[in-house]
Amino acid sequence: MRKNCANQPCHFMRIGSLTLTNNLFLAPMAGISDLPFRQITKAFGAGLVFSEMISANGLVFDGRRTRALLRSSAQEQPLAVQLFGSDPDILARAAALVEDDGALLDINMGCPVKKVVRGGAGSALLREPTRAAAILRAVRRVTARPLTVKIRSGWDGVSLNFLEIGRIAQEEGADAVTLHPRTRAEGFTGKARWEHIRELKAQLRIPVIGSGDLFQAADVHTMRQLTSCDAVMVARGSYGNPWLLRDSLAATTAPQPPVPAERMAVALEHLELHLEHFGAHRTLGEMRKHLCWYSRGLSGAASYRARINAATSVEALREATRAFFLAES
Ligand SMILES: Cc1cc2nc3c(=O)[nH]c(=O)nc-3n(C[C@H](O)[C@H](O)[C@H](O)COP(=O)(O)O)c2cc1C
């Protein structure tokens, strides 16, 4: 029988009442982890995919537009829905509203973005442990879904309090904690301090999910080994590179990079999924960055990027993509 053992390659795991086929997740990423992107990474093996962060205020006061972020498909299940907000009652109301939209509910207590922090949400909550506790308590009361929280190491270098927030999360009934071990002040600079993940894991009984600087399969293996975390969450490393998930799930330590024809097939599939869900206007605006990421490292990538950025129709994106990857094959 398979065991839930941290230092082994990916394996099934439980978060609360939810059983997952493996412990390699796609991180919540605003502007990135939309439905088409999640479908692609799911097809490459992600055990759990997270929505973009969704405003609790938006859900409660401005339903329709915010609810669009909750669009999902059967194929990507189980979906984790991430909410952000600062008011315990509003977060609880939003949690009740999304009860049927996801298999797991995650609360964002790590976002460093100014606009979010100014509203008292995201990483601002790291400075308010009492409010953070009240939020988790209020949400726990209204949902039977597995409940998780995603945090950073602290507000800044002199207020590292991930152990305190982790303990609070556990006491208030959270089923897992994800740690991106940088402070709010650090943003994305410097190196993620994986030793914080190890410390948190050593302290908590509930599962700890590690995030931060996972760009290659070897990083995933090393984070598991160094921290004994229960699961890992890939983020920027998955840009144009869903193969990171496949390679991290494989036992091999020397994965083969995808050939250009394979990259083309996935890039075009991503494009078509995007078009299907969001229509031509948004696809033209939003797929450019993804297509450029799929071309990274190939010799003609610079001129492909220029063509993609100058394209004025989805058909032009398709044409440029086919021409580029076929020439690289
Ligand atoms: C563009 C972008 C958007 C992000 N959006 C969110 C978000 O909505 N919610 C969240 O909890 N974290 C968000 N994050 C943080 C990631 O989930 C992850 O913790 C972080 O990028 C560290 O992992 P990495 O170094 O492997 O990228 C975002 C990161 C990026 C780069």
The ligand as a Tripos MOL2 file, in Angstrom:
@<TRIPOS>MOLECULE
LIG
   31    33     1     0     0
SMALL
NO_CHARGES

@<TRIPOS>ATOM
      1 C1          1.8230   36.4940  -11.4520 C.3       1 LIG1
      2 C2          1.6320   35.8910  -10.0820 C.ar      1 LIG1
      3 C3          0.3800   35.8960   -9.5100 C.ar      1 LIG1
      4 C4          0.2070   35.3460   -8.2320 C.ar      1 LIG1
      5 N1         -1.0380   35.3410   -7.7090 N.ar      1 LIG1
      6 C5         -1.2600   34.7350   -6.5170 C.ar      1 LIG1
      7 C6         -2.5770   34.6200   -6.0000 C.ar      1 LIG1
      8 O1         -3.5580   35.0310   -6.6260 O.2       1 LIG1
      9 N2         -2.7160   34.0240   -4.7790 N.ar      1 LIG1
     10 C7         -1.6420   33.5420   -4.0770 C.ar      1 LIG1
     11 O2         -1.8130   33.0100   -2.9850 O.2       1 LIG1
     12 N3         -0.3960   33.6120   -4.5700 N.ar      1 LIG1
     13 C8         -0.1830   34.1710   -5.7750 C.ar      1 LIG1
     14 N4          1.0750   34.2010   -6.2920 N.ar      1 LIG1
     15 C9          2.1900   33.5500   -5.5610 C.3       1 LIG1
     16 C10         2.4000   32.1180   -6.0670 C.3       1 LIG1
     17 O3          1.2770   31.3210   -5.7800 O.3       1 LIG1
     18 C11         3.6540   31.4780   -5.4430 C.3       1 LIG1
     19 O4          3.4740   31.3310   -4.0510 O.3       1 LIG1
     20 C12         4.9020   32.3120   -5.7010 C.3       1 LIG1
     21 O5          4.9830   32.6980   -7.0560 O.3       1 LIG1
     22 C13         6.1780   31.5670   -5.3020 C.3       1 LIG1
     23 O6          6.3910   30.4690   -6.1230 O.3       1 LIG1
     24 P1          7.4680   30.4840   -7.3620 P.3       1 LIG1
     25 O7          8.7000   31.1440   -6.8350 O.co2     1 LIG1
     26 O8          7.6620   29.0170   -7.6890 O.co2     1 LIG1
     27 O9          6.8460   31.2800   -8.4620 O.co2     1 LIG1
     28 C14         1.2940   34.7620   -7.5400 C.ar      1 LIG1
     29 C15         2.5370   34.7760   -8.1350 C.ar      1 LIG1
     30 C16         2.7310   35.3090   -9.3820 C.ar      1 LIG1
     31 C17         4.0960   35.2760  -10.0230 C.3       1 LIG1
@<TRIPOS>BOND
     1     1     2 1
     2     2     3 ar
     3     2    30 ar
     4     3     4 ar
     5     4     5 ar
     6     4    28 ar
     7     5     6 ar
     8     6     7 ar
     9     6    13 1
    10     7     8 2
    11     7     9 ar
    12     9    10 ar
    13    10    11 2
    14    10    12 ar
    15    12    13 ar
    16    13    14 ar
    17    14    15 1
    18    14    28 ar
    19    15    16 1
    20    16    17 1
    21    16    18 1
    22    18    19 1
    23    18    20 1
    24    20    21 1
    25    20    22 1
    26    22    23 1
    27    23    24 1
    28    24    25 2
    29    24    26 1
    30    24    27 1
    31    28    29 ar
    32    29    30 ar
    33    30    31 1
@<TRIPOS>SUBSTRUCTURE
     1 LIG1         1 GROUP 0 **** ****
